Amino acid sequence: MSLGNVTMCHCYKCRKPTQVYGSRWCADCAYPSIDQDYTRYQNLLEEGYTRHQARLMVGWADPSEEA
Ligand SMILES: [Zn+2]
């Protein structure tokens, strides 16, 4: 499948390989506003939140999950 491009596309949310070349999101994760949520997630990390907290705040994690 690779044509010499070393960059594999992995979903930024769940880290599985994406089915669509160049996509940041796999089919399971993609939804219309995911790019905005990802920007928010990055901002939360910059503000000092943990990845788990940031995921919870953008709705990407189940609150019952432990960090
Ligand atoms: Zn995914």
N, CA, C, O and the ligand as a Tripos MOL2 file, in Angstrom:
@<TRIPOS>MOLECULE
protein
  269   267    68     0     0
PROTEIN
NO_CHARGES

@<TRIPOS>ATOM
      1 N           0.8350   -1.2010    0.0000 N.3       1 MET1
      2 CA          0.0000    0.0000    0.0000 C.3       1 MET1
      3 C           0.8690    1.2500    0.0000 C.2       1 MET1
      4 O           0.5040    2.2640   -0.5950 O.2       1 MET1
      5 N           2.0310    1.1780    0.6750 N.am      2 SER2
      6 CA          2.9050    2.3510    0.7050 C.3       2 SER2
      7 C           3.6230    2.5370   -0.6210 C.2       2 SER2
      8 O           4.0670    1.5640   -1.2320 O.2       2 SER2
      9 N           3.7370    3.7560   -1.0610 N.am      3 LEU3
     10 CA          4.4710    4.0670   -2.2780 C.3       3 LEU3
     11 C           5.7660    4.7900   -1.9300 C.2       3 LEU3
     12 O           6.1920    5.7000   -2.6400 O.2       3 LEU3
     13 N           6.3820    4.3740   -0.8320 N.am      4 GLY4
     14 CA          7.6370    4.9660   -0.4280 C.3       4 GLY4
     15 C           7.4830    6.1240    0.5270 C.2       4 GLY4
     16 O           8.4710    6.7000    0.9830 O.2       4 GLY4
     17 N           6.2590    6.4630    0.8290 N.am      5 ASN5
     18 CA          6.0330    7.5230    1.7990 C.3       5 ASN5
     19 C           6.1330    6.9110    3.1980 C.2       5 ASN5
     20 O           5.3860    5.9910    3.5320 O.2       5 ASN5
     21 N           7.0440    7.4180    3.9980 N.am      6 VAL6
     22 CA          7.2800    6.8180    5.3060 C.3       6 VAL6
     23 C           6.2000    7.1880    6.3180 C.2       6 VAL6
     24 O           6.1130    6.5860    7.3880 O.2       6 VAL6
     25 N           5.3970    8.1570    5.9840 N.am      7 THR7
     26 CA          4.3940    8.6110    6.9350 C.3       7 THR7
     27 C           3.1470    7.7460    6.8520 C.2       7 THR7
     28 O           2.3620    7.8550    5.9090 O.2       7 THR7
     29 N           2.9750    6.8890    7.8440 N.am      8 MET8
     30 CA          1.7360    6.1470    7.9620 C.3       8 MET8
     31 C           0.7160    7.0510    8.6360 C.2       8 MET8
     32 O           1.0310    7.7900    9.5690 O.2       8 MET8
     33 N          -0.4950    6.9750    8.1480 N.am      9 CYS9
     34 CA         -1.5310    7.7960    8.7620 C.3       9 CYS9
     35 C          -2.2240    7.0110    9.8650 C.2       9 CYS9
     36 O          -2.8970    6.0090    9.6250 O.2       9 CYS9
     37 N          -2.0360    7.4990   11.0710 N.am     10 HIS10
     38 CA         -2.7280    6.8960   12.1930 C.3      10 HIS10
     39 C          -3.7410    7.8800   12.7430 C.2      10 HIS10
     40 O          -3.5110    9.0880   12.7890 O.2      10 HIS10
     41 N          -4.8490    7.3340   13.1520 N.am     11 CYS11
     42 CA         -5.8970    8.1600   13.7170 C.3      11 CYS11
     43 C          -5.3580    8.9430   14.9210 C.2      11 CYS11
     44 O          -4.7640    8.3560   15.8260 O.2      11 CYS11
     45 N          -5.5630   10.2560   14.9330 N.am     12 TYR12
     46 CA         -5.0890   11.0790   16.0450 C.3      12 TYR12
     47 C          -5.8560   10.7930   17.3260 C.2      12 TYR12
     48 O          -5.4030   11.1300   18.4200 O.2      12 TYR12
     49 N          -6.9980   10.1820   17.1870 N.am     13 LYS13
     50 CA         -7.8150    9.9270   18.3650 C.3      13 LYS13
     51 C          -7.5450    8.5490   18.9670 C.2      13 LYS13
     52 O          -7.2580    8.4420   20.1590 O.2      13 LYS13
     53 N          -7.6340    7.4910   18.1490 N.am     14 CYS14
     54 CA         -7.4960    6.1400   18.6920 C.3      14 CYS14
     55 C          -6.1910    5.4590   18.2820 C.2      14 CYS14
     56 O          -5.8880    4.3640   18.7560 O.2      14 CYS14
     57 N          -5.4130    6.1070   17.3980 N.am     15 ARG15
     58 CA         -4.0940    5.6380   16.9870 C.3      15 ARG15
     59 C          -4.1180    4.4220   16.0750 C.2      15 ARG15
     60 O          -3.0590    3.8740   15.7710 O.2      15 ARG15
     61 N          -5.2590    3.9900   15.6390 N.am     16 LYS16
     62 CA         -5.3160    2.9150   14.6550 C.3      16 LYS16
     63 C          -4.9780    3.5080   13.2900 C.2      16 LYS16
     64 O          -5.1890    4.7010   13.0670 O.2      16 LYS16
     65 N          -4.4540    2.6880   12.3720 N.am     17 PRO17
     66 CA         -4.2050    3.2010   11.0250 C.3      17 PRO17
     67 C          -5.5160    3.6830   10.4010 C.2      17 PRO17
     68 O          -6.5620    3.0530   10.5550 O.2      17 PRO17
     69 N          -5.4370    4.7990    9.7030 N.am     18 THR18
     70 CA         -6.6500    5.2840    9.0470 C.3      18 THR18
     71 C          -6.8140    4.5770    7.7120 C.2      18 THR18
     72 O          -5.8330    4.2290    7.0560 O.2      18 THR18
     73 N          -8.0350    4.3750    7.3270 N.am     19 GLN19
     74 CA         -8.3070    3.7000    6.0560 C.3      19 GLN19
     75 C          -8.1190    4.6540    4.8880 C.2      19 GLN19
     76 O          -7.8890    4.2260    3.7570 O.2      19 GLN19
     77 N          -8.2160    5.9350    5.1630 N.am     20 VAL20
     78 CA         -8.1410    6.9350    4.1030 C.3      20 VAL20
     79 C          -6.7840    7.6070    4.1460 C.2      20 VAL20
     80 O          -6.4080    8.1890    5.1640 O.2      20 VAL20
     81 N          -6.0390    7.5320    3.0390 N.am     21 TYR21
     82 CA         -4.7270    8.1480    3.0110 C.3      21 TYR21
     83 C          -4.8360    9.6520    3.2390 C.2      21 TYR21
     84 O          -5.6580   10.3340    2.6250 O.2      21 TYR21
     85 N          -3.9910   10.1510    4.1340 N.am     22 GLY22
     86 CA         -3.9860   11.5860    4.4010 C.3      22 GLY22
     87 C          -4.9940   12.0120    5.4450 C.2      22 GLY22
     88 O          -5.0290   13.1740    5.8490 O.2      22 GLY22
     89 N          -5.8090   11.0750    5.8780 N.am     23 SER23
     90 CA         -6.8060   11.4280    6.8760 C.3      23 SER23
     91 C          -6.2000   11.3740    8.2710 C.2      23 SER23
     92 O          -5.3700   10.5130    8.5630 O.2      23 SER23
     93 N          -6.6160   12.2900    9.1240 N.am     24 ARG24
     94 CA         -6.1630   12.2520   10.5090 C.3      24 ARG24
     95 C          -7.0480   11.3470   11.3540 C.2      24 ARG24
     96 O          -6.7380   11.0660   12.5110 O.2      24 ARG24
     97 N          -8.1470   10.8950   10.7710 N.am     25 TRP25
     98 CA         -9.1340   10.1620   11.5660 C.3      25 TRP25
     99 C          -9.5530    8.8790   10.8720 C.2      25 TRP25
    100 O          -9.7170    8.8550    9.6520 O.2      25 TRP25
    101 N          -9.7260    7.8200   11.6350 N.am     26 CYS26
    102 CA        -10.2470    6.6040   11.0560 C.3      26 CYS26
    103 C         -11.7680    6.7270   10.9200 C.2      26 CYS26
    104 O         -12.3830    7.6330   11.4830 O.2      26 CYS26
    105 N         -12.3500    5.8150   10.1770 N.am     27 ALA27
    106 CA        -13.7880    5.8910    9.9130 C.3      27 ALA27
    107 C         -14.6060    5.7940   11.2080 C.2      27 ALA27
    108 O         -15.6850    6.3770   11.3040 O.2      27 ALA27
    109 N         -14.0950    5.0610   12.1980 N.am     28 ASP28
    110 CA        -14.8290    4.8980   13.4500 C.3      28 ASP28
    111 C         -14.8930    6.1910   14.2490 C.2      28 ASP28
    112 O         -15.8660    6.4360   14.9630 O.2      28 ASP28
    113 N         -13.8570    7.0210   14.1310 N.am     29 CYS29
    114 CA        -13.7550    8.2080   14.9690 C.3      29 CYS29
    115 C         -14.2840    9.4680   14.2810 C.2      29 CYS29
    116 O         -14.7690   10.3850   14.9430 O.2      29 CYS29
    117 N         -14.1890    9.5050   12.9650 N.am     30 ALA30
    118 CA        -14.4920   10.7420   12.2520 C.3      30 ALA30
    119 C         -15.9260   11.2080   12.4640 C.2      30 ALA30
    120 O         -16.8640   10.4120   12.4330 O.2      30 ALA30
    121 N         -16.0760   12.4810   12.6750 N.am     31 TYR31
    122 CA        -17.3940   13.1220   12.7040 C.3      31 TYR31
    123 C         -17.1690   14.5680   12.3030 C.2      31 TYR31
    124 O         -16.0360   15.0480   12.3400 O.2      31 TYR31
    125 N         -18.2310   15.2760   11.9190 N.am     32 PRO32
    126 CA        -18.0370   16.5680   11.2600 C.3      32 PRO32
    127 C         -17.1830   17.5900   12.0230 C.2      32 PRO32
    128 O         -16.4220   18.3320   11.4030 O.2      32 PRO32
    129 N         -17.2930   17.6390   13.3220 N.am     33 SER33
    130 CA        -16.5670   18.6890   14.0450 C.3      33 SER33
    131 C         -15.3220   18.1710   14.7480 C.2      33 SER33
    132 O         -14.8110   18.8220   15.6600 O.2      33 SER33
    133 N         -14.8300   17.0130   14.3380 N.am     34 ILE34
    134 CA        -13.6930   16.4340   15.0610 C.3      34 ILE34
    135 C         -12.4460   17.3120   14.9780 C.2      34 ILE34
    136 O         -11.6500   17.3390   15.9170 O.2      34 ILE34
    137 N         -12.2650   18.0250   13.8790 N.am     35 ASP35
    138 CA        -11.0860   18.8960   13.7740 C.3      35 ASP35
    139 C         -11.1270   20.0190   14.8120 C.2      35 ASP35
    140 O         -10.1030   20.3800   15.3920 O.2      35 ASP35
    141 N         -12.3170   20.5630   15.0350 N.am     36 GLN36
    142 CA        -12.4520   21.5990   16.0670 C.3      36 GLN36
    143 C         -12.1750   21.0210   17.4480 C.2      36 GLN36
    144 O         -11.5090   21.6450   18.2740 O.2      36 GLN36
    145 N         -12.6960   19.8190   17.6880 N.am     37 ASP37
    146 CA        -12.4730   19.1830   18.9810 C.3      37 ASP37
    147 C         -10.9910   18.8780   19.1810 C.2      37 ASP37
    148 O         -10.4730   18.9870   20.2920 O.2      37 ASP37
    149 N         -10.3180   18.4980   18.1050 N.am     38 TYR38
    150 CA         -8.8830   18.2230   18.2150 C.3      38 TYR38
    151 C          -8.1090   19.4890   18.5630 C.2      38 TYR38
    152 O          -7.1810   19.4510   19.3710 O.2      38 TYR38
    153 N          -8.4920   20.6140   17.9510 N.am     39 THR39
    154 CA         -7.8660   21.9010   18.2750 C.3      39 THR39
    155 C          -8.0800   22.2290   19.7490 C.2      39 THR39
    156 O          -7.1690   22.6920   20.4360 O.2      39 THR39
    157 N          -9.2920   21.9820   20.2180 N.am     40 ARG40
    158 CA         -9.6060   22.2170   21.6260 C.3      40 ARG40
    159 C          -8.7600   21.3180   22.5280 C.2      40 ARG40
    160 O          -8.2340   21.7520   23.5540 O.2      40 ARG40
    161 N          -8.6460   20.0700   22.1220 N.am     41 TYR41
    162 CA         -7.8550   19.0930   22.8680 C.3      41 TYR41
    163 C          -6.4000   19.5620   22.9890 C.2      41 TYR41
    164 O          -5.8110   19.5090   24.0690 O.2      41 TYR41
    165 N          -5.8280   20.0210   21.8700 N.am     42 GLN42
    166 CA         -4.4520   20.5230   21.8830 C.3      42 GLN42
    167 C          -4.3270   21.7300   22.8120 C.2      42 GLN42
    168 O          -3.3570   21.8410   23.5630 O.2      42 GLN42
    169 N          -5.2960   22.6210   22.7620 N.am     43 ASN43
    170 CA         -5.2670   23.8010   23.6230 C.3      43 ASN43
    171 C          -5.3220   23.4060   25.0940 C.2      43 ASN43
    172 O          -4.6330   23.9940   25.9270 O.2      43 ASN43
    173 N          -6.1390   22.4140   25.4080 N.am     44 LEU44
    174 CA         -6.2490   21.9440   26.7920 C.3      44 LEU44
    175 C          -4.9170   21.3710   27.2720 C.2      44 LEU44
    176 O          -4.5200   21.5960   28.4150 O.2      44 LEU44
    177 N          -4.2280   20.6330   26.4040 N.am     45 LEU45
    178 CA         -2.9240   20.0810   26.7770 C.3      45 LEU45
    179 C          -1.9410   21.2180   27.0560 C.2      45 LEU45
    180 O          -1.1530   21.1570   27.9990 O.2      45 LEU45
    181 N          -2.0030   22.2550   26.2210 N.am     46 GLU46
    182 CA         -1.1130   23.4010   26.4130 C.3      46 GLU46
    183 C          -1.4180   24.1400   27.7000 C.2      46 GLU46
    184 O          -0.5340   24.7450   28.3060 O.2      46 GLU46
    185 N          -2.6750   24.0870   28.1130 N.am     47 GLU47
    186 CA         -3.0560   24.7360   29.3650 C.3      47 GLU47
    187 C          -2.6520   23.9080   30.5760 C.2      47 GLU47
    188 O          -2.7960   24.3590   31.7120 O.2      47 GLU47
    189 N          -2.1490   22.7080   30.3440 N.am     48 GLY48
    190 CA         -1.6320   21.9060   31.4380 C.3      48 GLY48
    191 C          -2.4990   20.7430   31.8610 C.2      48 GLY48
    192 O          -2.1880   20.0500   32.8300 O.2      48 GLY48
    193 N          -3.5900   20.5230   31.1380 N.am     49 TYR49
    194 CA         -4.4120   19.3610   31.4570 C.3      49 TYR49
    195 C          -3.7090   18.0960   30.9960 C.2      49 TYR49
    196 O          -2.9200   18.1230   30.0520 O.2      49 TYR49
    197 N          -4.0010   16.9850   31.6700 N.am     50 THR50
    198 CA         -3.4520   15.7150   31.2200 C.3      50 THR50
    199 C          -4.2090   15.2740   29.9750 C.2      50 THR50
    200 O          -5.2890   15.7810   29.6700 O.2      50 THR50
    201 N          -3.6090   14.3020   29.2510 N.am     51 ARG51
    202 CA         -4.2780   13.7840   28.0590 C.3      51 ARG51
    203 C          -5.6480   13.2230   28.4180 C.2      51 ARG51
    204 O          -6.6200   13.4220   27.6890 O.2      51 ARG51
    205 N          -5.7190   12.5250   29.5400 N.am     52 HIS52
    206 CA         -6.9880   11.9270   29.9410 C.3      52 HIS52
    207 C          -8.0310   13.0070   30.2270 C.2      52 HIS52
    208 O          -9.1760   12.9050   29.7860 O.2      52 HIS52
    209 N          -7.6240   14.0450   30.9710 N.am     53 GLN53
    210 CA         -8.5570   15.1320   31.2770 C.3      53 GLN53
    211 C          -9.0190   15.8200   30.0020 C.2      53 GLN53
    212 O         -10.2030   16.1120   29.8310 O.2      53 GLN53
    213 N          -8.0610   16.0770   29.1020 N.am     54 ALA54
    214 CA         -8.4020   16.7540   27.8560 C.3      54 ALA54
    215 C          -9.3540   15.9110   27.0180 C.2      54 ALA54
    216 O         -10.2850   16.4330   26.4040 O.2      54 ALA54
    217 N          -9.1100   14.5890   26.9970 N.am     55 ARG55
    218 CA         -9.9980   13.6960   26.2380 C.3      55 ARG55
    219 C         -11.4040   13.7150   26.8190 C.2      55 ARG55
    220 O         -12.3890   13.7190   26.0810 O.2      55 ARG55
    221 N         -11.4910   13.7260   28.1270 N.am     56 LEU56
    222 CA        -12.8050   13.7970   28.7590 C.3      56 LEU56
    223 C         -13.5200   15.0880   28.3810 C.2      56 LEU56
    224 O         -14.7200   15.0900   28.1070 O.2      56 LEU56
    225 N         -12.7660   16.1870   28.3700 N.am     57 MET57
    226 CA        -13.3670   17.4970   28.1530 C.3      57 MET57
    227 C         -13.8550   17.6960   26.7200 C.2      57 MET57
    228 O         -14.7810   18.4720   26.4850 O.2      57 MET57
    229 N         -13.2460   17.0080   25.7690 N.am     58 VAL58
    230 CA        -13.7540   17.1020   24.3900 C.3      58 VAL58
    231 C         -14.6870   15.9420   24.0600 C.2      58 VAL58
    232 O         -15.1770   15.8430   22.9350 O.2      58 VAL58
    233 N         -14.9340   15.0690   25.0270 N.am     59 GLY59
    234 CA        -15.8870   13.9960   24.8130 C.3      59 GLY59
    235 C         -15.3010   12.7650   24.1420 C.2      59 GLY59
    236 O         -16.0300   11.9690   23.5490 O.2      59 GLY59
    237 N         -13.9910   12.6060   24.2320 N.am     60 TRP60
    238 CA        -13.3370   11.4790   23.5660 C.3      60 TRP60
    239 C         -13.0950   10.3050   24.4950 C.2      60 TRP60
    240 O         -12.6980    9.2340   24.0340 O.2      60 TRP60
    241 N         -13.3190   10.4720   25.7680 N.am     61 ALA61
    242 CA        -13.0320    9.3850   26.6890 C.3      61 ALA61
    243 C         -14.2760    9.0940   27.5190 C.2      61 ALA61
    244 O         -15.1100    9.9670   27.7590 O.2      61 ALA61
    245 N         -14.3680    7.8810   27.9330 N.am     62 ASP62
    246 CA        -15.4450    7.4870   28.8110 C.3      62 ASP62
    247 C         -15.0850    7.9240   30.2270 C.2      62 ASP62
    248 O         -14.0040    7.5920   30.7120 O.2      62 ASP62
    249 N         -15.9620    8.6570   30.8960 N.am     63 PRO63
    250 CA        -15.6340    9.1350   32.2550 C.3      63 PRO63
    251 C         -15.3100    8.0140   33.2240 C.2      63 PRO63
    252 O         -14.6470    8.2460   34.2350 O.2      63 PRO63
    253 N         -15.7650    6.7960   32.9350 N.am     64 SER64
    254 CA        -15.4820    5.6860   33.8410 C.3      64 SER64
    255 C         -14.0730    5.1190   33.6470 C.2      64 SER64
    256 O         -13.6020    4.3250   34.4610 O.2      64 SER64
    257 N         -13.4050    5.5290   32.5660 N.am     65 GLU65
    258 CA        -12.0350    5.0750   32.3420 C.3      65 GLU65
    259 C         -11.0990    5.7280   33.3490 C.2      65 GLU65
    260 O         -11.2340    6.9080   33.6760 O.2      65 GLU65
    261 N         -10.1620    4.9460   33.8260 N.am     66 GLU66
    262 CA         -9.1430    5.5320   34.6950 C.3      66 GLU66
    263 C          -7.9940    6.0250   33.8460 C.2      66 GLU66
    264 O          -7.7120    5.4880   32.7750 O.2      66 GLU66
    265 N          -7.3360    7.0570   34.3430 N.am     67 ALA67
    266 CA         -6.2180    7.6400   33.5740 C.3      67 ALA67
    267 C          -5.0650    6.6610   33.5290 C.2      67 ALA67
    268 O          -4.0280    6.9550   32.9330 O.2      67 ALA67
    269 ZN         -9.8450    6.4060   15.3420 Zn       68 ZN68
@<TRIPOS>BOND
     1     1     2 1
     2     2     3 1
     3     3     4 2
     4     3     5 am
     5     5     6 1
     6     6     7 1
     7     7     8 2
     8     7     9 am
     9     9    10 1
    10    10    11 1
    11    11    12 2
    12    11    13 am
    13    13    14 1
    14    14    15 1
    15    15    16 2
    16    15    17 am
    17    17    18 1
    18    18    19 1
    19    19    20 2
    20    19    21 am
    21    21    22 1
    22    22    23 1
    23    23    24 2
    24    23    25 am
    25    25    26 1
    26    26    27 1
    27    27    28 2
    28    27    29 am
    29    29    30 1
    30    30    31 1
    31    31    32 2
    32    31    33 am
    33    33    34 1
    34    34    35 1
    35    35    36 2
    36    35    37 am
    37    37    38 1
    38    38    39 1
    39    39    40 2
    40    39    41 am
    41    41    42 1
    42    42    43 1
    43    43    44 2
    44    43    45 am
    45    45    46 1
    46    46    47 1
    47    47    48 2
    48    47    49 am
    49    49    50 1
    50    50    51 1
    51    51    52 2
    52    51    53 am
    53    53    54 1
    54    54    55 1
    55    55    56 2
    56    55    57 am
    57    57    58 1
    58    58    59 1
    59    59    60 2
    60    59    61 am
    61    61    62 1
    62    62    63 1
    63    63    64 2
    64    63    65 am
    65    65    66 1
    66    66    67 1
    67    67    68 2
    68    67    69 am
    69    69    70 1
    70    70    71 1
    71    71    72 2
    72    71    73 am
    73    73    74 1
    74    74    75 1
    75    75    76 2
    76    75    77 am
    77    77    78 1
    78    78    79 1
    79    79    80 2
    80    79    81 am
    81    81    82 1
    82    82    83 1
    83    83    84 2
    84    83    85 am
    85    85    86 1
    86    86    87 1
    87    87    88 2
    88    87    89 am
    89    89    90 1
    90    90    91 1
    91    91    92 2
    92    91    93 am
    93    93    94 1
    94    94    95 1
    95    95    96 2
    96    95    97 am
    97    97    98 1
    98    98    99 1
    99    99   100 2
   100    99   101 am
   101   101   102 1
   102   102   103 1
   103   103   104 2
   104   103   105 am
   105   105   106 1
   106   106   107 1
   107   107   108 2
   108   107   109 am
   109   109   110 1
   110   110   111 1
   111   111   112 2
   112   111   113 am
   113   113   114 1
   114   114   115 1
   115   115   116 2
   116   115   117 am
   117   117   118 1
   118   118   119 1
   119   119   120 2
   120   119   121 am
   121   121   122 1
   122   122   123 1
   123   123   124 2
   124   123   125 am
   125   125   126 1
   126   126   127 1
   127   127   128 2
   128   127   129 am
   129   129   130 1
   130   130   131 1
   131   131   132 2
   132   131   133 am
   133   133   134 1
   134   134   135 1
   135   135   136 2
   136   135   137 am
   137   137   138 1
   138   138   139 1
   139   139   140 2
   140   139   141 am
   141   141   142 1
   142   142   143 1
   143   143   144 2
   144   143   145 am
   145   145   146 1
   146   146   147 1
   147   147   148 2
   148   147   149 am
   149   149   150 1
   150   150   151 1
   151   151   152 2
   152   151   153 am
   153   153   154 1
   154   154   155 1
   155   155   156 2
   156   155   157 am
   157   157   158 1
   158   158   159 1
   159   159   160 2
   160   159   161 am
   161   161   162 1
   162   162   163 1
   163   163   164 2
   164   163   165 am
   165   165   166 1
   166   166   167 1
   167   167   168 2
   168   167   169 am
   169   169   170 1
   170   170   171 1
   171   171   172 2
   172   171   173 am
   173   173   174 1
   174   174   175 1
   175   175   176 2
   176   175   177 am
   177   177   178 1
   178   178   179 1
   179   179   180 2
   180   179   181 am
   181   181   182 1
   182   182   183 1
   183   183   184 2
   184   183   185 am
   185   185   186 1
   186   186   187 1
   187   187   188 2
   188   187   189 am
   189   189   190 1
   190   190   191 1
   191   191   192 2
   192   191   193 am
   193   193   194 1
   194   194   195 1
   195   195   196 2
   196   195   197 am
   197   197   198 1
   198   198   199 1
   199   199   200 2
   200   199   201 am
   201   201   202 1
   202   202   203 1
   203   203   204 2
   204   203   205 am
   205   205   206 1
   206   206   207 1
   207   207   208 2
   208   207   209 am
   209   209   210 1
   210   210   211 1
   211   211   212 2
   212   211   213 am
   213   213   214 1
   214   214   215 1
   215   215   216 2
   216   215   217 am
   217   217   218 1
   218   218   219 1
   219   219   220 2
   220   219   221 am
   221   221   222 1
   222   222   223 1
   223   223   224 2
   224   223   225 am
   225   225   226 1
   226   226   227 1
   227   227   228 2
   228   227   229 am
   229   229   230 1
   230   230   231 1
   231   231   232 2
   232   231   233 am
   233   233   234 1
   234   234   235 1
   235   235   236 2
   236   235   237 am
   237   237   238 1
   238   238   239 1
   239   239   240 2
   240   239   241 am
   241   241   242 1
   242   242   243 1
   243   243   244 2
   244   243   245 am
   245   245   246 1
   246   246   247 1
   247   247   248 2
   248   247   249 am
   249   249   250 1
   250   250   251 1
   251   251   252 2
   252   251   253 am
   253   253   254 1
   254   254   255 1
   255   255   256 2
   256   255   257 am
   257   257   258 1
   258   258   259 1
   259   259   260 2
   260   259   261 am
   261   261   262 1
   262   262   263 1
   263   263   264 2
   264   263   265 am
   265   265   266 1
   266   266   267 1
   267   267   268 2
@<TRIPOS>SUBSTRUCTURE
     1 MET1         2 RESIDUE 1 A MET
     2 SER2         6 RESIDUE 1 A SER
     3 LEU3        10 RESIDUE 1 A LEU
     4 GLY4        14 RESIDUE 1 A GLY
     5 ASN5        18 RESIDUE 1 A ASN
     6 VAL6        22 RESIDUE 1 A VAL
     7 THR7        26 RESIDUE 1 A THR
     8 MET8        30 RESIDUE 1 A MET
     9 CYS9        34 RESIDUE 1 A CYS
    10 HIS10       38 RESIDUE 1 A HIS
    11 CYS11       42 RESIDUE 1 A CYS
    12 TYR12       46 RESIDUE 1 A TYR
    13 LYS13       50 RESIDUE 1 A LYS
    14 CYS14       54 RESIDUE 1 A CYS
    15 ARG15       58 RESIDUE 1 A ARG
    16 LYS16       62 RESIDUE 1 A LYS
    17 PRO17       66 RESIDUE 1 A PRO
    18 THR18       70 RESIDUE 1 A THR
    19 GLN19       74 RESIDUE 1 A GLN
    20 VAL20       78 RESIDUE 1 A VAL
    21 TYR21       82 RESIDUE 1 A TYR
    22 GLY22       86 RESIDUE 1 A GLY
    23 SER23       90 RESIDUE 1 A SER
    24 ARG24       94 RESIDUE 1 A ARG
    25 TRP25       98 RESIDUE 1 A TRP
    26 CYS26      102 RESIDUE 1 A CYS
    27 ALA27      106 RESIDUE 1 A ALA
    28 ASP28      110 RESIDUE 1 A ASP
    29 CYS29      114 RESIDUE 1 A CYS
    30 ALA30      118 RESIDUE 1 A ALA
    31 TYR31      122 RESIDUE 1 A TYR
    32 PRO32      126 RESIDUE 1 A PRO
    33 SER33      130 RESIDUE 1 A SER
    34 ILE34      134 RESIDUE 1 A ILE
    35 ASP35      138 RESIDUE 1 A ASP
    36 GLN36      142 RESIDUE 1 A GLN
    37 ASP37      146 RESIDUE 1 A ASP
    38 TYR38      150 RESIDUE 1 A TYR
    39 THR39      154 RESIDUE 1 A THR
    40 ARG40      158 RESIDUE 1 A ARG
    41 TYR41      162 RESIDUE 1 A TYR
    42 GLN42      166 RESIDUE 1 A GLN
    43 ASN43      170 RESIDUE 1 A ASN
    44 LEU44      174 RESIDUE 1 A LEU
    45 LEU45      178 RESIDUE 1 A LEU
    46 GLU46      182 RESIDUE 1 A GLU
    47 GLU47      186 RESIDUE 1 A GLU
    48 GLY48      190 RESIDUE 1 A GLY
    49 TYR49      194 RESIDUE 1 A TYR
    50 THR50      198 RESIDUE 1 A THR
    51 ARG51      202 RESIDUE 1 A ARG
    52 HIS52      206 RESIDUE 1 A HIS
    53 GLN53      210 RESIDUE 1 A GLN
    54 ALA54      214 RESIDUE 1 A ALA
    55 ARG55      218 RESIDUE 1 A ARG
    56 LEU56      222 RESIDUE 1 A LEU
    57 MET57      226 RESIDUE 1 A MET
    58 VAL58      230 RESIDUE 1 A VAL
    59 GLY59      234 RESIDUE 1 A GLY
    60 TRP60      238 RESIDUE 1 A TRP
    61 ALA61      242 RESIDUE 1 A ALA
    62 ASP62      246 RESIDUE 1 A ASP
    63 PRO63      250 RESIDUE 1 A PRO
    64 SER64      254 RESIDUE 1 A SER
    65 GLU65      258 RESIDUE 1 A GLU
    66 GLU66      262 RESIDUE 1 A GLU
    67 ALA67      266 RESIDUE 1 A ALA
    68 ZN68       269 GROUP 0 **** ****
